[in-house]
């Protein structure tokens, strides 16, 4: 729960001419979503397939809610570090994401389109902006990529950890 499937279903209803492609997630919930003519569900993908899947998309959506639960039921929204966001940044595709603290720690208006998780009108407005001016959206995607390269690659993260260890010893 909390991954925002209901946002995607609502956007699919608002934008019937846009295809929404989903991978992963609990199949019983996604089968309901697939009943829409413009939602396509691929099931779980092997990790090596996810990059190909992401790169085949024109826009990447991360509609996390204020509460995100893992399989055990534990609520993780306040401290999660969604790896999906880093993967989205690396893909150089426009990002439409939830405006929650764990995502805002990485994304902002210069590199993505952020929407309150419970404001479908803002999600609609932001998706419309991306569709109507894809070149500006691609510029934000390039900003996200630059921020990723400069701050969030495994090498950069390791360098930052080592700097902190040196400072504290």
BAKE-548598 format. One line per 2 residues: their letters; for each residue x, y, z of N, C-alpha, C, O. Coordinates in pm, whole numbers, padded with zeros to 5 digits. Layout:
BEGIN
a	X,Y,Z,X,Y,Z,X,Y,Z,X,Y,Z; ...
//
This chain:
BEGIN
xx	00082,-00119,00000,00000,00000,00000,00087,00125,00000,00198,00126,00053; 00034,00229,-00060,00102,00357,-00056,00190,00387,-00175,00258,00490,-00177
xx	00190,00299,-00273,00275,00322,-00390,00205,00405,-00498,00266,00439,-00599; 00076,00437,-00477,00008,00532,-00564,-00063,00476,-00684,-00087,00548,-00781
xx	-00098,00349,-00681,-00170,00291,-00794,-00297,00368,-00826,-00334,00384,-00942; -00365,00416,-00720,-00489,00490,-00743,-00465,00619,-00821,-00552,00663,-00896
xx	-00349,00681,-00804,-00314,00801,-00882,-00301,00763,-01029,-00352,00834,-01116; -00234,00654,-01057,-00215,00611,-01196,-00349,00577,-01259,-00374,00613,-01375
xx	-00435,00509,-01187,-00568,00475,-01241,-00646,00603,-01271,-00710,00613,-01376; -00641,00700,-01181,-00711,00827,-01204,-00653,00901,-01325,-00729,00953,-01407
xx	-00522,00904,-01338,-00460,00971,-01452,-00496,00899,-01583,-00517,00964,-01685; -00503,00768,-01578,-00541,00692,-01698,-00684,00727,-01741,-00714,00730,-01860
xx	-00771,00751,-01645,-00907,00791,-01677,-00911,00932,-01736,-00987,00958,-01830; -00830,01022,-01682,-00826,01161,-01728,-00760,01172,-01866,-00801,01254,-01948
xx	-00659,01088,-01890,-00583,01092,-02016,-00598,00959,-02090,-00505,00878,-02090; -00713,00935,-02153,-00736,00805,-02218,-00646,00780,-02339,-00635,00666,-02385
xx	-00580,00885,-02392,-00493,00867,-02508,-00347,00841,-02472,-00262,00829,-02559; -00319,00834,-02341,-00184,00805,-02295,-00181,00662,-02241,-00271,00622,-02166
xx	-00079,00587,-02279,-00063,00451,-02227,00016,00453,-02097,00121,00517,-02089; -00033,00384,-01997,00034,00373,-01867,00083,00230,-01853,00004,00136,-01853
xx	00214,00214,-01841,00276,00082,-01837,00329,00055,-01696,00410,00132,-01644; 00284,-00053,-01636,00316,-00086,-01497,00390,-00218,-01488,00360,-00314,-01560
xx	00487,-00221,-01397,00558,-00346,-01369,00563,-00365,-01219,00567,-00268,-01143; 00564,-00491,-01174,00574,-00522,-01032,00441,-00502,-00961,00337,-00482,-01024
xx	00447,-00509,-00830,00327,-00485,-00750,00241,-00607,-00733,00257,-00706,-00804; 00147,-00601,-00637,00058,-00715,-00613,-00035,-00736,-00732,-00113,-00647,-00768
xx	-00027,-00851,-00791,-00100,-00879,-00914,-00250,-00859,-00900,-00313,-00808,-00993; -00310,-00896,-00787,-00455,-00883,-00773,-00501,-00738,-00786,-00608,-00712,-00840
xx	-00420,-00643,-00736,-00456,-00503,-00749,-00431,-00451,-00890,-00509,-00373,-00942; -00322,-00496,-00950,-00289,-00447,-01083,-00381,-00503,-01189,-00403,-00439,-01292
xx	-00435,-00620,-01167,-00532,-00675,-01264,-00653,-00583,-01273,-00709,-00565,-01381; -00695,-00525,-01160,-00806,-00428,-01162,-00768,-00308,-01247,-00849,-00258,-01325
xx	-00645,-00261,-01233,-00600,-00146,-01309,-00596,-00177,-01457,-00628,-00092,-01540; -00556,-00298,-01491,-00542,-00337,-01632,-00676,-00340,-01705,-00678,-00346,-01828
xx	-00785,-00337,-01633,-00916,-00337,-01697,-00941,-00206,-01773,-01032,-00199,-01856; -00861,-00103,-01747,-00867,00020,-01824,-00799,-00006,-01958,-00702,-00080,-01966
xx	-00850,00056,-02063,-00798,00032,-02197,-00656,00084,-02218,-00588,00042,-02312; -00612,00176,-02132,-00481,00236,-02154,-00381,00206,-02042,-00281,00275,-02028
xx	-00408,00102,-01962,-00314,00057,-01860,-00268,-00083,-01898,-00348,-00173,-01924; -00135,-00100,-01900,-00075,-00227,-01940,00010,-00278,-01825,00096,-00205,-01775
xx	-00011,-00400,-01783,00058,-00457,-01669,00149,-00570,-01714,00104,-00661,-01784; 00275,-00565,-01674,00374,-00662,-01718,00419,-00759,-01609,00502,-00846,-01634
xx	00365,-00745,-01490,00406,-00832,-01380,00544,-00793,-01328,00596,-00686,-01361; 00603,-00881,-01249,00737,-00855,-01196,00839,-00875,-01307,00829,-00968,-01386
xx	00936,-00787,-01311,01045,-00797,-01407,01174,-00830,-01333,01192,-00790,-01218; 01261,-00904,-01400,01394,-00925,-01344,01466,-00790,-01343,01441,-00705,-01428
xx	01555,-00774,-01247,01621,-00644,-01232,01689,-00599,-01362,01684,-00481,-01396; 01752,-00692,-01433,01821,-00653,-01556,01723,-00607,-01665,01765,-00544,-01762
xx	01594,-00638,-01651,01494,-00594,-01748,01438,-00456,-01716,01380,-00391,-01803; 01454,-00410,-01592,01389,-00286,-01552,01445,-00164,-01624,01370,-00071,-01655
xx	01574,-00162,-01653,01633,-00050,-01725,01577,-00039,-01866,01546,00071,-01914; 01563,-00152,-01932,01504,-00153,-02067,01360,-00104,-02061,01316,-00025,-02144
xx	01288,-00151,-01961,01148,-00110,-01942,01140,00041,-01920,01061,00108,-01986; 01220,00095,-01827,01219,00239,-01798,01253,00320,-01921,01188,00421,-01951
xx	01355,00276,-01992,01401,00353,-02108,01304,00349,-02225,01316,00429,-02317; 01209,00257,-02222,01108,00253,-02328,00993,00350,-02300,00908,00372,-02385
xx	00992,00406,-02181,00886,00501,-02143,00929,00644,-02175,01048,00674,-02182; 00831,00731,-02195,00860,00872,-02220,00856,00955,-02093,00925,01057,-02084
xx	00777,00915,-01995,00762,00985,-01868,00764,00878,-01759,00707,00770,-01776; 00828,00907,-01647,00832,00813,-01536,00757,00872,-01417,00777,00988,-01381
xx	00670,00792,-01358,00583,00839,-01251,00615,00764,-01121,00627,00641,-01121; 00628,00840,-01012,00650,00782,-00879,00546,00842,-00784,00574,00939,-00713
xx	00426,00785,-00783,00315,00845,-00707,00304,00795,-00563,00195,00759,-00518; 00416,00794,-00490,00415,00748,-00351,00316,00831,-00269,00298,00950,-00293
xx	00253,00767,-00174,00158,00834,-00086,00227,00875,00044,00343,00842,00067; 00154,00947,00127,00212,00992,00255,00248,00875,00346,00338,00885,00429
xx	00178,00764,00329,00210,00641,00401,00241,00533,00299,00159,00503,00212; 00359,00476,00311,00402,00367,00223,00430,00247,00313,00505,00258,00410
xx	00370,00134,00280,00385,00015,00363,00460,-00093,00287,00441,-00111,00166; 00546,-00164,00358,00613,-00280,00300,00530,-00404,00332,00430,-00395,00403
xx	00571,-00517,00280,00493,-00640,00293,00457,-00674,00437,00349,-00728,00462; 00544,-00643,00532,00516,-00674,00673,00410,-00582,00732,00360,-00607,00842
xx	00375,-00475,00658,00279,-00378,00709,00345,-00255,00768,00277,-00157,00800; 00477,-00258,00784,00549,-00145,00843,00539,-00023,00752,00551,-00035,00630
xx	00517,00094,00811,00505,00221,00739,00644,00283,00727,00711,00304,00828; 00689,00311,00602,00827,00354,00580,00841,00490,00511,00953,00531,00483
xx	00732,00560,00484,00739,00682,00403,00833,00788,00460,00899,00859,00384; 00841,00800,00591,00920,00908,00649,01071,00884,00641,01148,00979,00655
xx	01114,00761,00618,01257,00737,00615,01303,00656,00494,01420,00617,00487; 01214,00631,00399,01256,00550,00284,01350,00631,00194,01346,00754,00191
xx	01433,00559,00124,01519,00617,00022,01485,00543,-00106,01549,00443,-00140; 01384,00591,-00177,01335,00514,-00292,01439,00504,-00404,01465,00601,-00476
xx	01497,00386,-00418,01596,00363,-00522,01539,00391,-00660,01611,00429,-00752; 01408,00371,-00673,01342,00397,-00801,01369,00541,-00847,01386,00565,-00967
xx	01372,00636,-00755,01396,00776,-00791,01535,00792,-00853,01550,00862,-00952; 01635,00728,-00795,01771,00737,-00851,01775,00672,-00989,01841,00723,-01080
xx	01704,00561,-01006,01698,00495,-01136,01628,00586,-01237,01669,00593,-01353; 01522,00654,-01194,01451,00747,-01282,01545,00861,-01322,01549,00899,-01439
xx	01619,00916,-01227,01711,01026,-01257,01816,00982,-01358,01851,01058,-01448; 01866,00860,-01345,01968,00809,-01435,01915,00786,-01576,01992,00783,-01672
xx	01784,00770,-01590,01725,00738,-01720,01712,00859,-01812,01689,00843,-01932; 01727,00978,-01759,01712,01102,-01835,01573,01118,-01896,01559,01171,-02006
xx	01472,01072,-01824,01333,01086,-01865,01264,01184,-01770,01302,01192,-01653; 01164,01260,-01818,01090,01347,-01727,01027,01266,-01613,00975,01156,-01634
xx	01035,01322,-01493,00986,01255,-01372,00868,01332,-01315,00875,01453,-01294; 00760,01261,-01291,00642,01312,-01221,00634,01233,-01092,00613,01112,-01093
xx	00652,01302,-00978,00663,01231,-00850,00584,01302,-00741,00543,01417,-00754; 00566,01228,-00633,00498,01283,-00515,00587,01382,-00443,00708,01364,-00433
xx	00525,01487,-00395,00594,01586,-00315,00585,01546,-00169,00504,01597,-00093; 00672,01451,-00131,00683,01408,00008,00829,01423,00049,00918,01427,-00037
xx	00855,01432,00178,00990,01468,00225,01099,01374,00176,01206,01420,00139; 01074,01245,00174,01179,01151,00133,01215,01166,-00015,01327,01133,-00054
xx	01123,01215,-00096,01153,01240,-00238,01208,01380,-00256,01300,01401,-00335; 01153,01477,-00182,01201,01615,-00193,01346,01627,-00146,01414,01724,-00182
xx	01395,01532,-00068,01537,01532,-00031,01626,01516,-00153,01744,01551,-00150; 01570,01465,-00262,01647,01437,-00383,01599,01522,-00501,01680,01578,-00575
xx	01468,01531,-00519,01411,01603,-00633,01356,01739,-00589,01323,01760,-00473; 01349,01830,-00686,01284,01959,-00665,01226,02006,-00799,01228,01931,-00897
xx	01176,02129,-00803,01111,02178,-00924,01208,02200,-01040,01164,02213,-01154; 01338,02204,-01014,01434,02223,-01123,01459,02094,-01200,01510,02098,-01312
xx	01424,01979,-01140,01458,01852,-01205,01342,01754,-01215,01361,01639,-01255; 01222,01799,-01177,01108,01708,-01181,00979,01788,-01168,00980,01910,-01151
xx	00869,01718,-01177,00736,01776,-01155,00680,01709,-01030,00654,01589,-01030; 00663,01786,-00925,00620,01731,-00797,00474,01768,-00769,00431,01880,-00793
xx	00401,01670,-00717,00259,01687,-00687,00229,01633,-00548,00283,01530,-00509; 00144,01703,-00472,00101,01645,-00344,00035,01510,-00371,-00041,01496,-00467
xx	00063,01411,-00289,00014,01276,-00318,-00138,01264,-00326,-00189,01174,-00392; -00209,01354,-00262,-00355,01342,-00259,-00426,01447,-00343,-00547,01467,-00328
xx	-00354,01515,-00432,-00413,01622,-00513,-00413,01583,-00660,-00321,01617,-00735; -00516,01511,-00701,-00521,01459,-00840,-00523,01573,-00942,-00474,01555,-01053
xx	-00577,01688,-00906,-00577,01801,-01000,-00435,01849,-01029,-00404,01887,-01142; -00349,01848,-00928,-00209,01887,-00948,-00135,01782,-01031,-00053,01816,-01116
xx	-00166,01653,-01008,-00107,01547,-01091,-00148,01567,-01236,-00066,01557,-01327; -00276,01595,-01257,-00327,01619,-01393,-00255,01739,-01455,-00208,01731,-01569
xx	-00245,01848,-01381,-00180,01970,-01430,-00034,01942,-01467,00013,01986,-01572; 00037,01872,-01381,00178,01844,-01409,00197,01750,-01527,00288,01770,-01608
xx	00113,01648,-01538,00124,01559,-01654,00093,01636,-01782,00158,01616,-01885; -00007,01723,-01776,-00041,01806,-01892,00078,01894,-01931,00107,01909,-02050
xx	00146,01953,-01833,00265,02036,-01861,00372,01955,-01934,00431,02002,-02031; 00395,01835,-01888,00497,01750,-01951,00458,01719,-02096,00540,01730,-02187
xx	00333,01680,-02115,00286,01642,-02249,00289,01761,-02344,00331,01748,-02459; 00246,01877,-02295,00236,01995,-02383,00371,02059,-02412,00388,02124,-02515
xx	00467,02042,-02323,00598,02103,-02347,00707,02003,-02309,00777,02018,-02209; 00718,01902,-02392,00811,01793,-02363,00956,01840,-02363,01038,01784,-02291
xx	00988,01941,-02442,01127,01990,-02445,01167,02049,-02311,01278,02023,-02264; 01080,02127,-02248,01109,02179,-02113,01119,02065,-02013,01203,02067,-01923
xx	01032,01966,-02028,01035,01850,-01939,01166,01775,-01955,01222,01727,-01856; 01216,01763,-02077,01344,01696,-02101,01459,01775,-02038,01557,01716,-01993
xx	01448,01907,-02036,01551,01989,-01970,01555,01957,-01820,01663,01944,-01762; 01438,01945,-01758,01434,01905,-01617,01492,01765,-01600,01563,01738,-01503
xx	01463,01676,-01695,01517,01540,-01688,01670,01544,-01694,01736,01468,-01623; 01725,01630,-01777,01870,01643,-01785,01928,01699,-01655,02036,01659,-01612
xx	01854,01792,-01591,01898,01843,-01460,01899,01731,-01356,01990,01723,-01274; 01798,01646,-01361,01792,01532,-01268,01909,01439,-01292,01970,01388,-01198
xx	01942,01416,-01418,02054,01329,-01452,02185,01387,-01399,02267,01315,-01341; 02205,01516,-01419,02328,01581,-01370,02338,01571,-01219,02445,01544,-01165
xx	02226,01592,-01150,02227,01581,-01004,02259,01437,-00963,02332,01414,-00866; 02204,01342,-01035,02234,01201,-01007,02383,01173,-01023,02446,01117,-00934
xx	02439,01211,-01136,02581,01186,-01167,02671,01252,-01062,02771,01194,-01021; 02635,01373,-01021,02720,01447,-00928,02704,01407,-00781,02789,01438,-00698
xx	02593,01338,-00749,02566,01313,-00607,02527,01170,-00570,02550,01129,-00456; 02469,01094,-00661,02403,00972,-00618,02449,00843,-00683,02387,00738,-00662
xx	02556,00846,-00762,02607,00719,-00813,02666,00643,-00694,02694,00703,-00590; 02684,00513,-00709,02743,00436,-00600,02881,00490,-00565,02918,00495,-00448
xx	02956,00530,-00666,03090,00584,-00641,03082,00714,-00561,03157,00731,-00464; 02992,00805,-00599,02978,00931,-00526,02932,00908,-00383,02979,00974,-00290
xx	02841,00816,-00366,02793,00788,-00231,02905,00731,-00145,02916,00766,-00027; 02986,00643,-00201,03099,00586,-00127,03201,00695,-00091,03253,00697,00020
xx	03228,00786,-00186,03319,00896,-00159,03269,00981,-00043,03347,01021,00043; 03140,01010,-00041,03081,01090,00067,03090,01019,00202,03116,01081,00304
xx	03068,00890,00201,03081,00812,00325,03224,00818,00376,03248,00841,00495; 03320,00799,00285,03461,00802,00325,03501,00940,00377,03577,00949,00473
xx	03450,01047,00316,03478,01183,00365,03425,01198,00507,03493,01255,00593; 03306,01149,00532,03248,01160,00666,03326,01078,00767,03340,01118,00883
xx	03377,00964,00726,03457,00881,00817,03587,00956,00851,03629,00958,00967; 03650,01016,00751,03774,01091,00774,03753,01210,00865,03837,01240,00950
xx	03641,01279,00847,03609,01396,00929,03586,01356,01074,03626,01429,01165; 03524,01244,01095,03487,01200,01230,03596,01121,01301,03578,01083,01417
x	03708,01093,01234,03814,01017,01301,03930,01104,01337,04028,01056,01394
//
